[in-house]
Amino acid sequence: MNVGDRVRLLTGREEGIITRLLANDLVEVAIDNDFTIPVLRREVVVVAAEEQKAFGQSAASVAAERQAAASAPRPDFASQKPDAPASNNLGGKKADKEPEPPRAQKGLYLALSHQSPELLAVQLINNTDTDLLFTYGEEREEKYRGLLSDKLGPKEASKPLAHLHLKDFEQWPAAVVQLLPHRLNGDTAFELLTKRLSFRANSFYTSRQPAPILQKETYLFQLDEKPAAPIAPEKLAEKLQAQLTGNAPAKPAAVVPIPEPAKTILPPSHEVDLHLEQLNPDAVTLDPPLTNTAILRLQLDAFEDALSRALATNMHEIVFIHGTGNGTLRKEIHKNLSRNRDIKFFEDAQKEKFGYGATLVRLK
């Protein structure tokens, strides 16, 4: 069972796609209506490819294709100026066919294709005649995280490297890809090509076109507009000779920073109130007021800080008071707790005192 596998829940008829492996016995599944839930491995079964061939497309696949067709950019006929007067076809001649959109040529591409109407899979396409060594990672807030490295043969597409939700488009990380063409027993060495893609709405939705190798409509981005430059043989020989003879310029010694003294971690209160007026009284009177998204982020930061300090100081249990409201904060807290291996269990805390407005967390 791997990321990208289509699965069916044994406790119902829903189908979805595995987007993350959370723990040894827990996976995250994106249901076709884009609702992501953690599920035990034993409660899902992989949908075999033979089943799709025997019974045809699933409802989710049909919905994805319809959604993709609806979201495809349409030409603005009002703004188009014909090069020649339109024929009235009175002579019985057939009208000329509209030109097909340009197809991708040889090269290296990053393709995002619909797995469901709201879920996209990220794949690397090697539409060249050479092997390709590559790494894939993500960058958030100037922090890089490497996800995987692999090798692609000529005219091959990778397995899904990541999954992205359209509803989270504004929070998508930048994709960072490193590419190194390679040919066994070849006579040319190439420099490493690094590409960083930061997705923007104005360019993303106009990038839809047929992808090579995959043979379907995707959001397609070429990575080698400037192909990797070959290394001149004489320069390559000079580098190797300098390294073998010890004449290569010495690298500066790494400066080891002086470690800062460890800060004392204080345990949080047994009951942590996450209401905005308790976390930041001044924020209640701001003009203009904080948005719901900003308030939720502030509450979740306080929750994560209190939980990490409770684990670090070996507390046995802690209560988070989140209120009832529309249930968004409670849902996000429970989703976070379900993914944490250090949580023994969690439940509604003292209904006679808090109603359904607090969660008791028992720590391992």
Order of alpha helices (4+ residues) and beta strands (2+ residues): beta-beta-beta-beta-beta-alpha-alpha-beta-beta-beta-beta-beta-beta-beta-beta-beta-alpha-beta-beta-beta-alpha-beta-alpha-alpha-beta-alpha-beta-alpha-beta
